[in-house]
Amino acid sequence: MASTSNPKRPSSSSNSKWRYDVVLSFRGEDTRNNFTSHLYKALDHANIETFIDDEGLPRGEEIAPELLKAIEGSRIALIVFSKTYAHSKWCLDELVKIMECEKEKGQQVFPIFYHVEPSEVRNQTGIYGEAFNNHERNADEEKKKKKIEQWRTALRKAGNLSGFPLQDRFESEFIQEIIGEIRRLTPKLVHVGENIVGMDENLKEVELLINAQSNGVSMVGIYGIGGIGKTTIAKVVYNDMLDQFQRHSFLENVREKSKDDHGLLELQKKLLCDILMEKNLKLRNINDGIKMVKRKCRIEKVLIVLDDVDCQKQLKFLAPNSECFHQGSIIIVTTRNKRCLDVHKSYSSYEAKGLAHTQAKELFCWNAFQQDHPEYEDLSNCILDYAKGLPLALVVLGSFLYQRDVDYWESTLHKLKTNPLEDIQKVLQISYDGLDNKWKELFLDIACFFRNEDKKVVTRILEGCKFHPKSGLTVLHERCLISITDDTIRMHDLLQEMGWAIVRQNFPEHPEEWSRLWELQDIKSVLPQNKGTKNIEGISINRSWDSKKRIQLTAEAFRKMNRLRLLKVKGDMVQLS
């Protein structure tokens, strides 16, 4: 697998040097309405960009400009050597140009020997010899004789190349062999983006999981919080391994595209069209779809990525287990819901890791300064501390601050304390939005009151709130919204800030209307003035706030809080009468 130590990786799904994947050179009178038309249709169905010379192109002494550009802009040239190919001076001129491009541009050339022997092409014998006898009889001028010698040289070189002889077999099988080889040589890379930094450790771990199952079917699930880089990891692995597979498919945004059975059916169609190299496929329902997936994917090894899976049903009807696939296949799934992988036991799981400080700094600097080092060292360090190694935050914030002055940076840092950037929050909140209401409340309690606290203590408190925390904490952990290490509940800074933003969102300037209070300034603006409302469910004064003045409270401060279920006071900052 390729290393990512160089941040500048290829960023597009195709090499910009090439306009087409394939250009077809053929003699229209021989094969336009039979073999070549079938070959072109198969290339088109396999999503291979192909240029074919239609009969409308003008024929003159020189190659038409459009055809010339097509030859120069094609990664691969397929030359259909049929019985009368050499009788056409235009075909021979095309061949000369193609062989020039092979030498000068690195174009790959594959001869197709259609009812002719390679030796006839190479040595200009048989019907090819007859064609050249005719050319030479009409070649009186020295210039024409020179061109004939160019034709002979081009035929000799092309005839010596490894190609596709028809021999004694069905044309349909012959065409499929050609398509398979061309598809292998023209992989459709998925777009990754520029400045991919710090993925080496993640890629190494995923590669180890794939290799550990190499004797059978490798099924790997990559899980983690939104924005941690799961999709990027999957894309890099997919692109690096693509040339090992003739049949492959990358399904993006599975969660978004499969909200109902119709969407799931469309994903099945996309998967099968990619694997079978067809454009249109009819399926009646998702049960028919999974039957066809199992039947077709057992025939030949495949490479499949299912990106952003969020429920068990999606895996059940797209890639349920290793028995559905041919040996040597690789199936990669990305998800924010580890439970999906645990239920489908064929999958090995890997939790994507955030970036170390050095890597995070480099990624941020590429986006903020278009270089690998910062211009504003102190302010950049503040951003790095805020992002805590989350690639999404580093990219979004870097792009947001690009070409901004120091005052703008300072203002942004100040705003981030209470207002996370919307582009970051939207991604993180997807996992929260997928929770049941009771688990949403549990998440908000942890974000506001219980981060970095002992799991057993928190469990006892939340049981008193009728939250069923034992199962709830498991769900939040599976959704990558919390982690539990050494019996302590952990949460990424940005997830905590997302929780705070959710609590504030309906009444940003009126903390008395929030469901939870956890900041000193908000508590001071509500409780001493007896402004509390029925919306308030929990209050926490459990930090070592820098305040010399105690908060004096009476029972009146709580009179309207008839839904208050949690009052957490630590220290002596509050004096209750």
Buried (B, 14 or more C-beta within 10 A) or exposed (E): BEEBEEBEBBEEBBEEEBBBBBBBBBBBEBBBEEBBEBBBEBBEBBBBBBBBBEEEBEEEEEBBEBBBBBBBBBBBBBBBBBBBBBBBBBBBBBBBBBBBBBEEBEBBBBBBBBBBBBEBBBBBEBBBEBBBEEBEEEBEEEEEEEBBEBBBEBBBBBBEBEBBBBEEEEEEEBBBEBBBBBBBBBBBBBEBEEBBBBBEBBBEBBBEBBEEBEEEBBBBBBBBBBBBBBBBBBBBBBBBBBEEBBBBBBBBEBBEBBEEBEBBBBBBBBBBBBBBBBEEBEBEEBEEBBEBBBEBBBEBBBBBBBBBBBBBBBBBBBBBBBEBBBEBBBBBBBBBBBBBBBEBEBBBBBBBBBBEEEBBBBBBBBBBBEEBEBEBEEBBBBBBEBBBBBBBBBBBBBEBBEEEEEEEBEEBBEEBEEBBBEBBBEBBBBBBEBBEEBBBBBBBBBBBBBBEBEBEEBBEBBEEBEBBBEEBBBBBBBBBBBBEEEEEBBBBBBBBBBBBBBBBEEEEEBBBBBBBBBBBEBBBBBBEEBBBBEBBBBBBBBEEBEEEEEBEBEEEBBEBBEEBBBBBBEEEBBEEE
